[in-house]
């Protein structure tokens, strides 16, 4: 592996790793909130996923603005 030169497989692995970590984080948050009865009765996993993706996007936006 050479530094500074990434190929398709490396890019794919990074993106899959990020997506897997996001899914696990969202699942843990959902289970904790459900266990502690902190979610409204009609909310599903997708509601929590939408909130966490908004937080992630806000973090990326702030990071890019500060560069």
MMTF fields as JSON, N, C-alpha, C and O atoms, coordinates in Angstrom:
{
  "mmtfVersion": "1.0.0",
  "mmtfProducer": "UNKNOWN",
  "numBonds": 267,
  "numAtoms": 268,
  "numGroups": 67,
  "numChains": 1,
  "numModels": 1,
  "chainsPerModel": [1],
  "groupsPerChain": [67],
  "chainIdList": ["A"],
  "bondAtomList": [4, 2, 8, 6, 12, 10, 16, 14, 20, 18, 24, 22, 28, 26, 32, 30, 36, 34, 40, 38, 44, 42, 48, 46, 52, 50, 56, 54, 60, 58, 64, 62, 68, 66, 72, 70, 76, 74, 80, 78, 84, 82, 88, 86, 92, 90, 96, 94, 100, 98, 104, 102, 108, 106, 112, 110, 116, 114, 120, 118, 124, 122, 128, 126, 132, 130, 136, 134, 140, 138, 144, 142, 148, 146, 152, 150, 156, 154, 160, 158, 164, 162, 168, 166, 172, 170, 176, 174, 180, 178, 184, 182, 188, 186, 192, 190, 196, 194, 200, 198, 204, 202, 208, 206, 212, 210, 216, 214, 220, 218, 224, 222, 228, 226, 232, 230, 236, 234, 240, 238, 244, 242, 248, 246, 252, 250, 256, 254, 260, 258, 264, 262],
  "bondOrderList": [1, 1, 1, 1, 1, 1, 1, 1, 1, 1, 1, 1, 1, 1, 1, 1, 1, 1, 1, 1, 1, 1, 1, 1, 1, 1, 1, 1, 1, 1, 1, 1, 1, 1, 1, 1, 1, 1, 1, 1, 1, 1, 1, 1, 1, 1, 1, 1, 1, 1, 1, 1, 1, 1, 1, 1, 1, 1, 1, 1, 1, 1, 1, 1, 1, 1],
  "groupList": [{"groupName": "UNK", "atomNameList": ["N", "CA", "C", "O"], "elementList": ["N", "C", "C", "O"], "formalChargeList": [0, 0, 0, 0], "bondAtomList": [1, 0, 2, 1, 3, 2], "bondOrderList": [1, 1, 2], "singleLetterCode": "X", "chemCompType": "L-PEPTIDE LINKING"}],
  "groupTypeList": [0, 0, 0, 0, 0, 0, 0, 0, 0, 0, 0, 0, 0, 0, 0, 0, 0, 0, 0, 0, 0, 0, 0, 0, 0, 0, 0, 0, 0, 0, 0, 0, 0, 0, 0, 0, 0, 0, 0, 0, 0, 0, 0, 0, 0, 0, 0, 0, 0, 0, 0, 0, 0, 0, 0, 0, 0, 0, 0, 0, 0, 0, 0, 0, 0, 0, 0],
  "groupIdList": [1, 2, 3, 4, 5, 6, 7, 8, 9, 10, 11, 12, 13, 14, 15, 16, 17, 18, 19, 20, 21, 22, 23, 24, 25, 26, 27, 28, 29, 30, 31, 32, 33, 34, 35, 36, 37, 38, 39, 40, 41, 42, 43, 44, 45, 46, 47, 48, 49, 50, 51, 52, 53, 54, 55, 56, 57, 58, 59, 60, 61, 62, 63, 64, 65, 66, 67],
  "secStructList": [7, 7, 6, 6, 7, 7, 7, 2, 2, 2, 2, 2, 2, 2, 2, 2, 2, 2, 2, 2, 2, 2, 2, 2, 2, 2, 2, 2, 2, 2, 2, 2, 2, 2, 2, 6, 6, 7, 1, 7, 6, 6, 7, 7, 2, 2, 2, 2, 2, 2, 2, 2, 2, 2, 2, 2, 2, 2, 2, 2, 2, 2, 2, 2, 2, 2, 7],
  "xCoordList": [0.839, 0.0, 0.875, 1.783, 0.609, 1.356, 0.506, -0.704, 1.142, 0.423, 0.079, 0.866, -1.103, -1.515, -2.197, -2.764, -2.158, -2.789, -3.721, -3.283, -5.011, -5.995, -6.671, -6.938, -6.936, -7.633, -9.092, -9.537, -9.82, -11.26, -11.575, -12.508, -10.828, -11.091, -10.9, -11.676, -9.887, -9.662, -10.78, -11.252, -11.204, -12.315, -13.592, -14.331, -13.843, -15.038, -14.984, -15.989, -13.817, -13.664, -13.883, -14.505, -13.384, -13.574, -15.055, -15.565, -15.739, -17.16, -18.01, -18.951, -17.692, -18.424, -18.17, -19.081, -16.955, -16.636, -17.391, -17.897, -17.466, -18.206, -19.696, -20.315, -20.263, -21.682, -21.975, -23.008, -21.083, -21.266, -21.2, -22.015, -20.245, -20.124, -21.352, -21.844, -21.85, -23.06, -24.249, -25.015, -24.407, -25.521, -25.438, -26.449, -24.253, -24.085, -24.36, -25.038, -23.838, -24.089, -25.579, -26.108, -26.256, -27.69, -28.476, -29.43, -28.09, -28.761, -28.605, -29.561, -27.404, -27.178, -28.01, -28.634, -28.023, -28.831, -30.307, -31.005, -30.784, -32.186, -32.532, -33.551, -31.695, -31.964, -31.95, -32.793, -30.997, -30.945, -32.18, -32.77, -32.558, -33.732, -35.01, -35.899, -35.096, -36.269, -36.304, -37.368, -35.161, -35.067, -35.441, -36.086, -35.034, -35.315, -36.662, -36.994, -37.435, -38.762, -38.689, -39.546, -37.687, -37.512, -37.964, -37.918, -38.397, -38.889, -40.408, -41.076, -40.955, -42.411, -42.888, -42.134, -44.1, -44.592, -44.604, -44.458, -44.769, -44.858, -43.526, -43.485, -42.45, -41.154, -40.533, -40.662, -39.855, -39.168, -37.668, -37.197, -36.948, -35.498, -35.18, -34.169, -36.024, -35.749, -35.841, -35.157, -36.672, -36.738, -35.413, -34.89, -34.89, -33.618, -32.491, -31.582, -32.543, -31.519, -31.533, -30.474, -32.708, -32.803, -32.179, -31.488, -32.42, -31.841, -30.324, -29.618, -29.815, -28.365, -27.697, -26.574, -28.356, -27.756, -27.737, -26.804, -28.748, -28.743, -27.609, -26.946, -27.386, -26.272, -24.929, -24.02, -24.813, -23.581, -23.339, -22.22, -24.372, -24.242, -23.898, -23.115, -24.474, -24.153, -22.683, -22.013, -22.188, -20.781, -19.848, -18.833, -20.182, -19.362, -19.4, -18.374, -20.568, -20.693, -19.862, -19.171, -19.921, -19.13, -17.639, -16.864, -17.243, -15.836, -15.356, -14.262, -16.159, -15.764, -15.754, -14.916, -16.666, -16.681, -15.483, -15.018, -14.987, -13.871, -12.507, -11.499, -12.459, -11.18, -10.776, -9.73],
  "yCoordList": [-1.187, 0.0, 1.238, 1.362, 2.14, 3.39, 4.502, 4.564, 5.358, 6.456, 7.51, 7.79, 8.092, 9.147, 8.644, 9.44, 7.355, 6.821, 5.691, 4.601, 5.982, 4.992, 4.405, 5.111, 3.127, 2.505, 2.28, 2.631, 1.698, 1.5, 0.623, 0.922, -0.441, -1.361, -0.673, -0.904, 0.157, 0.876, 1.871, 1.981, 2.592, 3.539, 2.812, 3.275, 1.682, 0.902, 0.384, 0.41, -0.087, -0.604, 0.498, 0.262, 1.682, 2.799, 3.154, 3.375, 3.21, 3.566, 2.484, 2.799, 1.219, 0.132, 0.12, -0.152, 0.409, 0.486, 1.61, 1.444, 2.743, 3.878, 3.542, 3.837, 2.935, 2.578, 1.539, 1.61, 0.588, -0.429, 0.189, -0.138, 1.073, 1.747, 2.608, 2.651, 3.296, 4.105, 3.233, 3.595, 2.089, 1.191, 0.654, 0.609, 0.249, -0.28, 0.808, 0.556, 2.019, 3.131, 3.432, 3.606, 3.493, 3.778, 2.67, 2.949, 1.435, 0.317, 0.375, 0.124, 0.705, 0.81, 1.943, 1.771, 3.096, 4.226, 3.852, 4.149, 3.203, 2.807, 1.839, 2.007, 0.837, -0.143, 0.507, 0.197, 1.405, 2.092, 2.966, 2.948, 3.72, 4.579, 3.761, 4.138, 2.653, 1.784, 1.126, 1.024, 0.685, 0.041, 0.998, 0.602, 2.258, 3.256, 3.954, 4.885, 3.5, 4.07, 5.569, 6.329, 5.988, 7.396, 7.726, 8.888, 6.732, 6.956, 7.06, 6.351, 7.935, 7.932, 6.574, 5.867, 6.221, 4.87, 4.566, 3.405, 5.555, 5.313, 5.323, 5.082, 5.593, 5.715, 4.358, 3.423, 4.275, 3.046, 3.324, 4.424, 2.308, 2.434, 3.531, 4.221, 3.697, 4.659, 6.098, 6.971, 6.359, 7.693, 8.029, 9.133, 7.087, 7.29, 7.402, 8.215, 6.603, 6.665, 8.028, 8.569, 8.582, 9.9, 10.973, 11.866, 10.886, 11.871, 11.743, 12.751, 10.512, 10.345, 10.746, 11.249, 10.536, 10.969, 12.488, 13.06, 13.152, 14.618, 15.138, 16.114, 14.492, 14.888, 14.663, 15.484, 13.561, 13.27, 14.296, 14.782, 14.621, 15.601, 16.981, 17.714, 17.337, 18.615, 18.644, 19.664, 17.547, 17.472, 17.611, 18.302, 16.963, 17.063, 18.488, 19.015, 19.114, 20.498, 21.45, 22.316, 21.297, 22.154, 21.94, 22.895, 20.679, 20.378, 21.045, 21.609, 20.985, 21.584, 23.102, 23.743, 23.689, 25.128, 25.647, 26.761, 24.861, 25.297, 25.094, 25.584, 24.39, 24.177, 25.413, 25.423],
  "zCoordList": [0.0, 0.0, 0.0, 0.822, -0.905, -0.958, -0.358, -0.576, 0.384, 1.005, -0.032, -0.937, 0.108, -0.803, -2.057, -2.805, -2.308, -3.513, -3.087, -2.72, -3.146, -2.734, -3.97, -4.943, -3.915, -5.03, -4.672, -3.58, -5.591, -5.418, -4.215, -3.469, -4.01, -2.904, -1.557, -0.63, -1.44, -0.189, 0.084, 1.215, -0.942, -0.782, -0.378, 0.491, -1.006, -0.68, 0.747, 1.458, 1.171, 2.526, 3.559, 4.595, 3.288, 4.215, 4.317, 5.416, 3.193, 3.197, 3.858, 4.586, 3.614, 4.267, 5.773, 6.555, 6.174, 7.596, 8.278, 9.388, 7.618, 8.166, 8.288, 9.31, 7.265, 7.287, 8.365, 9.032, 8.537, 9.576, 10.963, 11.825, 11.188, 12.482, 12.756, 13.883, 11.723, 11.866, 12.257, 13.151, 11.595, 11.886, 13.312, 14.013, 13.747, 15.101, 16.134, 17.13, 15.908, 16.824, 16.922, 18.02, 15.778, 15.768, 16.462, 17.189, 16.247, 16.891, 18.413, 19.147, 18.884, 20.323, 20.915, 21.961, 20.257, 20.738, 20.764, 21.733, 19.707, 19.645, 20.778, 21.448, 20.99, 22.054, 23.434, 24.275, 23.669, 24.961, 25.191, 26.271, 24.178, 24.324, 24.493, 25.256, 23.782, 23.901, 25.282, 25.893, 25.768, 27.075, 28.202, 29.174, 28.069, 29.099, 28.906, 29.64, 27.918, 27.611, 27.326, 27.776, 26.593, 26.254, 24.835, 24.43, 24.081, 22.721, 22.727, 23.479, 21.895, 21.74, 21.217, 20.549, 21.512, 21.197, 19.702, 19.319, 18.863, 17.425, 16.697, 15.49, 17.393, 16.73, 16.46, 17.25, 15.323, 14.934, 14.83, 15.119, 14.414, 14.22, 13.211, 13.346, 12.209, 11.148, 11.629, 11.095, 12.627, 13.207, 13.909, 13.761, 14.655, 15.341, 14.316, 14.484, 13.267, 12.212, 11.524, 11.204, 11.295, 10.66, 11.55, 11.059, 12.839, 13.763, 13.797, 13.766, 13.862, 13.917, 12.604, 12.621, 11.473, 10.205, 10.123, 9.559, 10.674, 10.708, 11.586, 11.235, 12.718, 13.58, 12.893, 13.01, 12.188, 11.462, 10.364, 10.199, 9.623, 8.549, 9.107, 8.503, 10.247, 10.876, 11.289, 11.126, 11.814, 12.198, 11.015, 11.1, 9.912, 8.69, 8.158, 7.727, 8.183, 7.702, 8.551, 8.014, 9.864, 10.752, 10.51, 10.478, 10.339, 10.078, 8.798, 8.763, 7.756, 6.468, 6.547, 5.912, 7.313, 7.451, 8.235, 7.992, 9.159, 9.977, 9.307, 9.816, 8.188, 7.488, 6.723, 6.074]
}
